[in-house]
Amino acid sequence: MAAIVISDASPLIGLARLRGLIPSARAVFVGLHSSDFRIAPTVITTVLKRCGEIDDDSTS
């Protein structure tokens, strides 16, 4: 069996949102942030844009 190595949860959150497995990527990022799990704001913005949760013109 092959192992899965995850170095960043952000793409998984985005993929889960796009597949309808979670209702909001933003809510997951908020939850992670409140538990001291850190992801760069630019990464979060990129994922939210790709998921359609924010406009391409938006910065947050």
Backbone as CSV, one residue per row, in Angstrom:
resi,resn,N_x,N_y,N_z,CA_x,CA_y,CA_z,C_x,C_y,C_z
1,MET,0.849,-1.175,0.000,0.000,0.000,0.000,0.893,1.236,0.000
2,ALA,0.560,2.202,-0.828,1.327,3.444,-0.909,0.922,4.390,0.202
3,ALA,1.885,5.124,0.706,1.625,6.117,1.741,1.293,7.450,1.097
4,ILE,0.468,8.205,1.763,0.143,9.550,1.315,0.858,10.523,2.242
5,VAL,1.649,11.402,1.663,2.363,12.405,2.431,1.684,13.744,2.213
6,ILE,1.290,14.371,3.296,0.623,15.666,3.212,1.516,16.707,3.872
7,SER,1.963,17.664,3.087,2.791,18.726,3.643,1.984,20.000,3.862
8,ASP,0.819,20.083,3.253,-0.021,21.264,3.383,-1.477,20.826,3.217
9,ALA,-2.308,21.195,4.162,-3.717,20.810,4.128,-4.545,21.652,3.165
10,SER,-4.016,22.769,2.737,-4.789,23.701,1.915,-5.366,23.085,0.645
11,PRO,-4.578,22.368,-0.152,-5.159,21.777,-1.364,-6.261,20.763,-1.059
12,LEU,-6.126,20.043,0.033,-7.165,19.075,0.401,-8.460,19.769,0.786
13,ILE,-8.333,20.884,1.480,-9.517,21.662,1.851,-10.207,22.181,0.591
14,GLY,-9.421,22.711,-0.332,-9.985,23.205,-1.588,-10.657,22.115,-2.385
15,LEU,-10.022,20.973,-2.482,-10.587,19.849,-3.221,-11.875,19.351,-2.572
16,ALA,-11.875,19.273,-1.253,-13.085,18.844,-0.544,-14.235,19.806,-0.805
17,ARG,-13.937,21.106,-0.866,-14.973,22.102,-1.145,-15.496,21.961,-2.571
18,LEU,-14.592,21.798,-3.520,-15.000,21.667,-4.920,-15.831,20.411,-5.160
19,ARG,-15.561,19.366,-4.415,-16.318,18.108,-4.565,-17.585,18.072,-3.720
20,GLY,-17.839,19.134,-2.983,-19.054,19.211,-2.174,-18.993,18.417,-0.892
21,LEU,-17.799,18.058,-0.461,-17.652,17.274,0.768,-17.717,18.137,2.020
22,ILE,-17.429,19.415,1.865,-17.567,20.380,2.953,-18.327,21.586,2.395
23,PRO,-19.137,22.242,3.234,-19.925,23.370,2.730,-19.126,24.659,2.561
24,SER,-18.022,24.796,3.302,-17.271,26.047,3.260,-15.801,25.811,3.567
25,ALA,-14.941,26.155,2.621,-13.496,26.081,2.867,-13.096,27.148,3.881
26,ARG,-13.721,28.314,3.775,-13.407,29.410,4.701,-13.639,28.980,6.148
27,ALA,-14.735,28.297,6.418,-15.036,27.851,7.778,-13.965,26.889,8.294
28,VAL,-13.456,26.034,7.421,-12.396,25.111,7.824,-11.127,25.888,8.154
29,PHE,-10.778,26.859,7.323,-9.586,27.662,7.596,-9.730,28.439,8.899
30,VAL,-10.915,28.968,9.172,-11.156,29.683,10.428,-10.961,28.741,11.614
31,GLY,-11.506,27.543,11.495,-11.349,26.554,12.570,-9.896,26.174,12.796
32,LEU,-9.168,25.971,11.712,-7.750,25.634,11.842,-6.967,26.784,12.465
33,HIS,-7.276,27.992,12.050,-6.578,29.166,12.581,-6.814,29.302,14.088
34,SER,-8.017,29.024,14.534,-8.329,29.148,15.965,-7.670,28.054,16.797
35,SER,-7.170,27.017,16.134,-6.483,25.941,16.869,-4.965,26.046,16.731
36,ASP,-4.464,27.229,16.348,-3.030,27.500,16.182,-2.396,26.790,14.998
37,PHE,-3.188,26.269,14.088,-2.670,25.701,12.850,-2.510,26.863,11.893
38,ARG,-1.316,27.082,11.387,-1.045,28.265,10.578,-0.882,27.946,9.102
39,ILE,-1.566,28.727,8.289,-1.440,28.670,6.839,-1.311,30.116,6.369
40,ALA,-0.399,30.371,5.450,-0.168,31.730,4.960,-1.449,32.317,4.373
41,PRO,-1.729,33.575,4.673,-2.930,34.225,4.139,-3.021,34.182,2.618
42,THR,-1.908,34.289,1.933,-1.944,34.239,0.466,-2.379,32.865,-0.029
43,VAL,-2.015,31.820,0.694,-2.430,30.459,0.327,-3.932,30.321,0.527
44,ILE,-4.430,30.804,1.648,-5.861,30.737,1.931,-6.644,31.496,0.859
45,THR,-6.189,32.690,0.519,-6.863,33.491,-0.502,-6.895,32.761,-1.837
46,THR,-5.789,32.146,-2.205,-5.723,31.402,-3.467,-6.724,30.249,-3.476
47,VAL,-6.776,29.490,-2.396,-7.706,28.354,-2.313,-9.150,28.850,-2.377
48,LEU,-9.464,29.911,-1.633,-10.833,30.433,-1.635,-11.239,30.952,-3.013
49,LYS,-10.302,31.561,-3.730,-10.590,32.001,-5.104,-10.880,30.806,-6.001
50,ARG,-10.064,29.777,-5.898,-10.242,28.593,-6.742,-11.533,27.848,-6.427
51,CYS,-11.987,27.969,-5.189,-13.245,27.326,-4.787,-14.460,28.174,-5.126
52,GLY,-14.217,29.421,-5.529,-15.316,30.317,-5.836,-15.942,30.960,-4.620
53,GLU,-15.252,30.914,-3.476,-15.801,31.522,-2.265,-15.486,33.006,-2.176
54,ILE,-14.512,33.477,-2.948,-14.249,34.904,-3.068,-13.960,35.209,-4.537
55,ASP,-14.198,36.454,-4.918,-13.938,36.876,-6.296,-12.447,36.936,-6.564
56,ASP,-12.069,36.814,-7.813,-10.658,36.941,-8.197,-10.104,38.307,-7.857
57,ASP,-10.947,39.324,-7.803,-10.509,40.684,-7.511,-10.305,40.915,-6.019
58,SER,-10.853,40.026,-5.185,-10.789,40.195,-3.745,-9.433,39.804,-3.195
59,THR,-9.060,40.389,-2.069,-7.790,40.058,-1.428,-7.987,39.292,-0.139
60,SER,-9.231,39.083,0.292,-9.466,38.296,1.496,-10.823,37.627,1.462
